[in-house]
Amino acid sequence: MSLKAELKALQTRLEANRSPEALAIMHRAVRDLRDSGATGRVLRVGDSAPDFVLPNAEEQPIDSRVLRERGPLVVTFYRGRW
């Protein structure tokens, strides 16, 4: 199965338990993001990320420049406590 087909199957499965109202809100939010031009500003494979300072899991600020001094950097985002 192709990645596109797998993603479509996942979407179908996840949306099956949502109310029509919730689905309409979710789909409108995605459409609004696309219409805003945000997708044209995302980083692509091979692009360099801008420098940043973000809190880690312990709420301590982490500077990407300091980390890159030690070698390549992989950044993972997760939802956290909300």
GROMACS elastic network, one bead per residue, 0.5 to 0.9 nm:
[ bonds ]
;  ai    aj funct       b0    kb
    1     4     6  0.82088   500
    1     5     6  0.61794   500
    1     6     6  0.64747   500
    2     5     6  0.51624   500
    2     6     6  0.62100   500
    2     7     6  0.86351   500
    3     7     6  0.60778   500
    3     8     6  0.85307   500
    4     7     6  0.51970   500
    4     8     6  0.62016   500
    4     9     6  0.86616   500
    5     8     6  0.50704   500
    5     9     6  0.61593   500
    5    10     6  0.85995   500
    6     9     6  0.50926   500
    6    10     6  0.61708   500
    6    11     6  0.86147   500
    7    10     6  0.50069   500
    7    11     6  0.61112   500
    7    12     6  0.85727   500
    8    11     6  0.50466   500
    8    12     6  0.61551   500
    8    13     6  0.86183   500
    9    12     6  0.50967   500
    9    13     6  0.61788   500
    9    14     6  0.86338   500
   10    13     6  0.51069   500
   10    14     6  0.60910   500
   10    15     6  0.84644   500
   11    14     6  0.51954   500
   11    15     6  0.59521   500
   11    16     6  0.84594   500
   12    15     6  0.52640   500
   12    16     6  0.61038   500
   13    16     6  0.53346   500
   13    17     6  0.77448   500
   14    17     6  0.64373   500
   14    18     6  0.75953   500
   15    18     6  0.52837   500
   15    19     6  0.83003   500
   15    23     6  0.71070   500
   16    19     6  0.82992   500
   18    21     6  0.80911   500
   18    22     6  0.61662   500
   18    23     6  0.63210   500
   19    22     6  0.52130   500
   19    23     6  0.62529   500
   19    24     6  0.86173   500
   20    23     6  0.50675   500
   20    24     6  0.61020   500
   20    25     6  0.87064   500
   21    24     6  0.51362   500
   21    25     6  0.63889   500
   21    26     6  0.87443   500
   22    25     6  0.51545   500
   22    26     6  0.61950   500
   22    27     6  0.86006   500
   23    26     6  0.50453   500
   23    27     6  0.59844   500
   23    28     6  0.83601   500
   24    27     6  0.52232   500
   24    28     6  0.59864   500
   24    29     6  0.85546   500
   25    28     6  0.51233   500
   25    29     6  0.61588   500
   25    30     6  0.87452   500
   26    29     6  0.51615   500
   26    30     6  0.63904   500
   26    31     6  0.86885   500
   27    30     6  0.51486   500
   27    31     6  0.61345   500
   27    32     6  0.85428   500
   28    32     6  0.59896   500
   28    33     6  0.85746   500
   29    32     6  0.50514   500
   29    33     6  0.62456   500
   29    34     6  0.87085   500
   30    33     6  0.51537   500
   30    34     6  0.63048   500
   30    35     6  0.86056   500
   31    34     6  0.51043   500
   31    35     6  0.60303   500
   31    36     6  0.85249   500
   32    35     6  0.50041   500
   32    36     6  0.60337   500
   32    37     6  0.89335   500
   33    36     6  0.51398   500
   33    37     6  0.69084   500
   33    38     6  0.60313   500
   33    39     6  0.74605   500
   34    37     6  0.56570   500
   34    38     6  0.62040   500
   34    39     6  0.60636   500
   34    40     6  0.86700   500
   35    38     6  0.76788   500
   35    39     6  0.87000   500
   36    39     6  0.80559   500
   37    40     6  0.55412   500
   37    41     6  0.71670   500
   38    41     6  0.53214   500
   38    42     6  0.68678   500
   39    42     6  0.56074   500
   40    43     6  0.86025   500
   43    46     6  0.82351   500
   43    47     6  0.58717   500
   43    48     6  0.76703   500
   43    49     6  0.71752   500
   44    47     6  0.54693   500
   44    48     6  0.86752   500
   45    48     6  0.87533   500
   49    52     6  0.85693   500
   50    64     6  0.87308   500
   51    63     6  0.76406   500
   51    64     6  0.58038   500
   51    65     6  0.62862   500
   52    62     6  0.81295   500
   52    63     6  0.59681   500
   52    64     6  0.55657   500
   52    65     6  0.76096   500
   53    61     6  0.60675   500
   53    62     6  0.52636   500
   53    64     6  0.62542   500
   53    65     6  0.85994   500
   54    59     6  0.85430   500
   54    60     6  0.79629   500
   54    61     6  0.52999   500
   54    62     6  0.53906   500
   54    63     6  0.68355   500
   54    64     6  0.83264   500
   55    58     6  0.73175   500
   55    62     6  0.58474   500
   55    63     6  0.88852   500
   56    59     6  0.51449   500
   56    60     6  0.54210   500
   56    61     6  0.63163   500
   56    62     6  0.64528   500
   57    60     6  0.74529   500
   57    80     6  0.79049   500
   58    61     6  0.88308   500
   62    65     6  0.89293   500
   62    66     6  0.80136   500
   62    67     6  0.80332   500
   63    66     6  0.55303   500
   63    67     6  0.66622   500
   63    68     6  0.89157   500
   64    67     6  0.50998   500
   64    68     6  0.60811   500
   64    69     6  0.87005   500
   64    73     6  0.78833   500
   65    68     6  0.51807   500
   65    69     6  0.64370   500
   66    69     6  0.53630   500
   66    70     6  0.73441   500
   67    70     6  0.55747   500
   67    71     6  0.70669   500
   67    72     6  0.80810   500
   67    73     6  0.68181   500
   68    71     6  0.50225   500
   68    72     6  0.57849   500
   68    73     6  0.58582   500
   69    72     6  0.82448   500
   70    73     6  0.85336   500
   77    80     6  0.86514   500
   79    82     6  0.69067   500
